[in-house]
Amino acid sequence: MRVLFADAFYWIALLNPKDENYQRVKAFNSTLAQTRLVTTDEVLTEFLNFYSSYNSQMRKNAVERIDDILNNTMVHVIPQKRESLMAGISLYKQRLDKGYSLTDCISMITMRQLEINEVLTHDKHFKQEGFIILFE
């Protein structure tokens, strides 16, 4: 079974029909029937943070999407732990010349640990670290 890492970009675009990447992400999503997705608590936090300034309906939709993700047997959400935070901070320190967010660093560490090479994102930082981004 194919396993992909789902970055906040993916969840954000998939929720909002007005997002410039919505159609492309939605079309790609329809091909993922037998694909297991992996994401992290930190990515879900980033997703909710993104929608925090939107209206109450969109915020409600975002919370409902989180519930769907957490209850979906094809999505594995890696829980937040002190160890993942510290590993992410370590990578962040090593890449001070890059614009990586801490969430991206934690995601990259998680992907390496789980041997996941493909990521549902357009974020070129993942490509810089040797991962395959699926939305170039």
Buried (B, 14 or more C-beta within 10 A) or exposed (E): EEBBBBBBBBBBBBBBEEBEBBEEBEEBBEEBEEBBBBBBBBBBBBBBEBBEEBEEEBBEBBEEBBEEBEEEEEBBBBEBEEEBBEBBBEBBEEBEEBEBBBBBBBBBBBBBEEEBBBBBBBBEBBBBBEBEBBBE
